[in-house]
Amino acid sequence: MHVSRLVAVLAAGAALTTGLAACGSTTPANGPTVAAGGVTAGPPTGWSDGGVTVAPSSLKCGQPAADPTRGITATSIKIGGLAFLTSANGSTMAGVDSGAKARFDRANDAGGINGRKIDFVGVRDDGNDPSRNVSEAKILADQDKVFAVVPEITASAGYLDTFCSESVPFFGWAINSGYCGNAIGFGITGCLTNHPQSTSSTYGVMIQSLFGGDAKGKTVALIGNDNDSARSGLADIKLQIQSVGAKVVYSENPIPDAGLADVTAVTSKIMTASGGVPPDVAVYVTDFASTTKLVQALAAAGFNGRQITAVGYDPRLAAAGFAGLQKSYTLLQWSPTEDTSSAGVRQLVADIQKYAPGTVISLPVMAGYWAADMFVAAATKTGRNLTVDSLLKTLNDNYSYYVDGAVPQSRFPLNHTAGVPCGSLVQLDGKKYDLTTRLSCGQVLKK
């Protein structure tokens, strides 16, 4: 793929960045209940819930299904997906279908789920259009009559009204608000948007890892796009950073959604943000193009600190030796393919090579694969008596999903209202990514 086309594809990182950052829509003045510096990195399972609890009865969409065996036969389970595979601006999650299909194909080769083969009808494309998001959801529920939607990875949450009223469970990467506050949406990294009671400590523990496990006193600049989601996202990230004892010296949203034309003013402010000198870390909650411009501008201005983005990981970038993000770090919410110590990662790579040969293992491919894996695990545990209601009972009764060393532990019902407080870091170095921080977790922070 030509680098210019790849950059257009990676514009999808704008939605991803919002999902990673905007774990809450309000920020109380008193900040998180954990003491500054009280959070430390731990393993990707067994992380603390920070005292946050969720009663299943408090969640929306918890009514019994009107058609609990929809999409189920004695020998098959019908599954379909919903994602933005195309869009007017080039932002896509292309590859989610290949990732999901590879996982489903392996399950079918192993005999299916408790004797039922997965009838995967593919992923419907909403074109990153809110109205199409609604109409494609209705087709999945009313015409295709799928048992569940896997994967669901869209910018819009218009699908939720249909899936809620018709009790359609869905699994995916929770970069939209539809995964939060209801009993039918299961994000592989929990609820990532618009929850006022909690946030995670993900950014804090990742920054902590860059300084030998001790970030106390380190200074951080937060830069965001000029929109409400990015503003609330920066407010949350500030709490996350404070939880490990670091200090936020700059937190602004100067980047227009239309794109950043001149980086001079922003660069100047960052370079003097810490009492006239640059901060130790710059964190971007910005679109791909603006992030690239700022990373380059700060490097040219002599910035020697760490720069962390959410949009810089794609093997095609490394293969092209992409100059725009060299030496920057990218935060991932699961393990990258570079972490070959994980049996789960090795299995993913083997499945893609076998069932989707030639597919580049991008973040969307991985998200589709892990969403499918999460569904397979839950449906298998539910047993032969599989219905919509029995599946949801399994999932919402202290259910835990974890792939050793590959995907951090998620817990339900807790993660219907909180993000999984975990991540990993890679650094782009020439034509390869270096794994700098293996998958690790902090804790959920109660606001």
SULURJO-V462916 format. One record per residue. N is the residue number from 1. RES is the residue in three letters. OMEGA is omega in whole degrees, 0 to 359 (none if undefined). BURIAL is + if it has 24 or more other ideal C-beta (glycine too) atoms within 12 Angstrom, else -. Layout:
N:RES:OMEGA:BURIAL
N:RES:OMEGA:BURIAL
This chain:
1:MET:178:-
2:HIS:184:-
3:VAL:181:-
4:SER:177:-
5:ARG:178:-
6:LEU:178:+
7:VAL:178:+
8:ALA:178:+
9:VAL:182:+
10:LEU:172:+
11:ALA:174:+
12:ALA:179:+
13:GLY:176:+
14:ALA:177:+
15:ALA:179:+
16:LEU:181:+
17:THR:178:+
18:THR:180:+
19:GLY:179:+
20:LEU:189:+
21:ALA:193:+
22:ALA:181:+
23:CYS:178:+
24:GLY:184:+
25:SER:177:+
26:THR:181:-
27:THR:178:+
28:PRO:185:-
29:ALA:185:-
30:ASN:175:-
31:GLY:183:+
32:PRO:182:+
33:THR:179:+
34:VAL:180:+
35:ALA:177:-
36:ALA:182:+
37:GLY:184:+
38:GLY:181:-
39:VAL:175:+
40:THR:181:+
41:ALA:178:+
42:GLY:182:+
43:PRO:183:-
44:PRO:173:+
45:THR:180:+
46:GLY:180:-
47:TRP:184:+
48:SER:176:+
49:ASP:177:+
50:GLY:181:+
51:GLY:178:-
52:VAL:178:+
53:THR:181:-
54:VAL:175:+
55:ALA:180:-
56:PRO:181:+
57:SER:180:-
58:SER:185:-
59:LEU:176:+
60:LYS:173:+
61:CYS:183:+
62:GLY:182:+
63:GLN:176:-
64:PRO:180:-
65:ALA:176:+
66:ALA:180:-
67:ASP:189:-
68:PRO:179:-
69:THR:177:-
70:ARG:177:+
71:GLY:182:+
72:ILE:168:+
73:THR:179:-
74:ALA:186:-
75:THR:186:-
76:SER:174:+
77:ILE:182:+
78:LYS:182:+
79:ILE:173:+
80:GLY:182:+
81:GLY:178:+
82:LEU:182:+
83:ALA:172:+
84:PHE:180:+
85:LEU:175:+
86:THR:173:-
87:SER:182:+
88:ALA:184:-
89:ASN:178:+
90:GLY:178:+
91:SER:179:+
92:THR:167:+
93:MET:179:+
94:ALA:181:+
95:GLY:180:+
96:VAL:181:+
97:ASP:179:+
98:SER:179:+
99:GLY:180:+
100:ALA:182:+
101:LYS:179:+
102:ALA:180:+
103:ARG:179:+
104:PHE:178:+
105:ASP:177:+
106:ARG:179:+
107:ALA:180:+
108:ASN:178:+
109:ASP:179:-
110:ALA:178:-
111:GLY:179:-
112:GLY:180:+
113:ILE:182:+
114:ASN:176:+
115:GLY:179:-
116:ARG:175:+
117:LYS:178:+
118:ILE:176:+
119:ASP:184:+
120:PHE:184:+
121:VAL:176:+
122:GLY:183:+
123:VAL:176:+
124:ARG:185:+
125:ASP:178:+
126:ASP:177:+
127:GLY:184:+
128:ASN:182:+
129:ASP:183:-
130:PRO:181:-
131:SER:176:-
132:ARG:177:+
133:ASN:179:+
134:VAL:184:+
135:SER:179:+
136:GLU:176:+
137:ALA:179:+
138:LYS:178:+
139:ILE:179:+
140:LEU:184:+
141:ALA:191:+
142:ASP:180:-
143:GLN:178:-
144:ASP:181:+
145:LYS:179:+
146:VAL:176:+
147:PHE:180:+
148:ALA:177:+
149:VAL:183:+
150:VAL:354:+
151:PRO:171:+
152:GLU:181:+
153:ILE:182:+
154:THR:175:+
155:ALA:182:+
156:SER:177:+
157:ALA:180:+
158:GLY:179:+
159:TYR:194:+
160:LEU:181:+
161:ASP:179:-
162:THR:182:+
163:PHE:179:+
164:CYS:184:+
165:SER:182:-
166:GLU:176:+
167:SER:178:+
168:VAL:177:+
169:PRO:177:+
170:PHE:187:+
171:PHE:179:+
172:GLY:179:+
173:TRP:194:+
174:ALA:179:+
175:ILE:172:+
176:ASN:188:+
177:SER:181:+
178:GLY:181:+
179:TYR:190:+
180:CYS:172:+
181:GLY:177:+
182:ASN:187:+
183:ALA:186:+
184:ILE:182:+
185:GLY:185:+
186:PHE:179:+
187:GLY:180:+
188:ILE:174:+
189:THR:175:+
190:GLY:178:+
191:CYS:186:+
192:LEU:187:+
193:THR:164:+
194:ASN:171:+
195:HIS:190:+
196:PRO:186:+
197:GLN:186:+
198:SER:170:+
199:THR:178:+
200:SER:178:+
201:SER:189:+
202:THR:182:+
203:TYR:179:+
204:GLY:183:+
205:VAL:176:+
206:MET:176:+
207:ILE:178:+
208:GLN:183:+
209:SER:181:+
210:LEU:182:+
211:PHE:174:+
212:GLY:179:-
213:GLY:181:-
214:ASP:180:-
215:ALA:183:+
216:LYS:178:+
217:GLY:178:-
218:LYS:184:+
219:THR:188:+
220:VAL:172:+
221:ALA:178:+
222:LEU:182:+
223:ILE:183:+
224:GLY:172:+
225:ASN:183:+
226:ASP:174:-
227:ASN:187:+
228:ASP:181:-
229:SER:180:+
230:ALA:178:+
231:ARG:178:+
232:SER:177:+
233:GLY:178:+
234:LEU:178:+
235:ALA:179:+
236:ASP:180:+
237:ILE:177:+
238:LYS:177:+
239:LEU:181:+
240:GLN:181:+
241:ILE:178:+
242:GLN:183:+
243:SER:177:+
244:VAL:174:+
245:GLY:176:+
246:ALA:185:+
247:LYS:177:+
248:VAL:184:+
249:VAL:178:+
250:TYR:178:+
251:SER:185:+
252:GLU:179:+
253:ASN:186:+
254:PRO:188:+
255:ILE:178:+
256:PRO:178:-
257:ASP:178:-
258:ALA:180:-
259:GLY:183:-
260:LEU:181:+
261:ALA:184:-
262:ASP:184:-
263:VAL:190:+
264:THR:184:-
265:ALA:181:-
266:VAL:180:+
267:THR:181:+
268:SER:180:-
269:LYS:180:+
270:ILE:183:+
271:MET:179:+
272:THR:189:-
273:ALA:184:+
274:SER:179:+
275:GLY:179:-
276:GLY:178:-
277:VAL:181:-
278:PRO:174:+
279:PRO:179:+
280:ASP:185:+
281:VAL:170:+
282:ALA:181:+
283:VAL:184:+
284:TYR:170:+
285:VAL:190:+
286:THR:179:+
287:ASP:186:+
288:PHE:184:+
289:ALA:180:+
290:SER:178:+
291:THR:181:+
292:THR:180:+
293:LYS:183:+
294:LEU:178:+
295:VAL:180:+
296:GLN:182:+
297:ALA:179:+
298:LEU:178:+
299:ALA:180:+
300:ALA:180:-
301:ALA:178:-
302:GLY:179:-
303:PHE:182:+
304:ASN:181:-
305:GLY:178:+
306:ARG:177:+
307:GLN:184:+
308:ILE:178:+
309:THR:173:+
310:ALA:190:+
311:VAL:191:+
312:GLY:183:+
313:TYR:172:+
314:ASP:182:+
315:PRO:179:+
316:ARG:175:+
317:LEU:180:+
318:ALA:182:+
319:ALA:180:-
320:ALA:184:+
321:GLY:188:-
322:PHE:187:+
323:ALA:190:-
324:GLY:184:+
325:LEU:181:+
326:GLN:178:+
327:LYS:176:+
328:SER:178:+
329:TYR:175:+
330:THR:176:+
331:LEU:174:+
332:LEU:180:+
333:GLN:173:+
334:TRP:182:+
335:SER:175:+
336:PRO:179:+
337:THR:178:+
338:GLU:180:+
339:ASP:183:+
340:THR:176:-
341:SER:183:-
342:SER:177:+
343:ALA:179:-
344:GLY:177:+
345:VAL:179:+
346:ARG:178:-
347:GLN:177:+
348:LEU:181:+
349:VAL:180:+
350:ALA:181:-
351:ASP:179:+
352:ILE:180:+
353:GLN:182:-
354:LYS:189:-
355:TYR:178:+
356:ALA:185:+
357:PRO:181:-
358:GLY:180:-
359:THR:175:+
360:VAL:185:+
361:ILE:179:+
362:SER:176:+
363:LEU:177:+
364:PRO:177:+
365:VAL:180:+
366:MET:180:+
367:ALA:178:+
368:GLY:180:+
369:TYR:184:+
370:TRP:175:+
371:ALA:178:+
372:ALA:179:+
373:ASP:179:+
374:MET:178:+
375:PHE:181:+
376:VAL:180:+
377:ALA:182:+
378:ALA:180:+
379:ALA:178:+
380:THR:180:+
381:LYS:181:-
382:THR:175:+
383:GLY:184:-
384:ARG:180:-
385:ASN:186:-
386:LEU:172:+
387:THR:175:+
388:VAL:183:+
389:ASP:181:+
390:SER:177:+
391:LEU:181:+
392:LEU:176:+
393:LYS:177:+
394:THR:187:+
395:LEU:186:+
396:ASN:179:+
397:ASP:180:-
398:ASN:180:-
399:TYR:178:+
400:SER:176:+
401:TYR:182:+
402:TYR:173:+
403:VAL:190:+
404:ASP:176:-
405:GLY:185:+
406:ALA:180:+
407:VAL:183:+
408:PRO:180:+
409:GLN:169:+
410:SER:183:+
411:ARG:178:+
412:PHE:21:+
413:PRO:184:+
414:LEU:187:+
415:ASN:164:+
416:HIS:183:+
417:THR:180:+
418:ALA:175:+
419:GLY:173:+
420:VAL:191:+
421:PRO:191:+
422:CYS:177:+
423:GLY:173:+
424:SER:181:+
425:LEU:170:+
426:VAL:177:+
427:GLN:177:+
428:LEU:183:+
429:ASP:182:-
430:GLY:181:-
431:LYS:178:-
432:LYS:172:-
433:TYR:172:+
434:ASP:175:+
435:LEU:183:+
436:THR:178:+
437:THR:177:+
438:ARG:182:+
439:LEU:180:+
440:SER:186:+
441:CYS:170:+
442:GLY:177:+
443:GLN:171:+
444:VAL:179:+
445:LEU:176:+
446:LYS:179:+
447:LYS:none:+
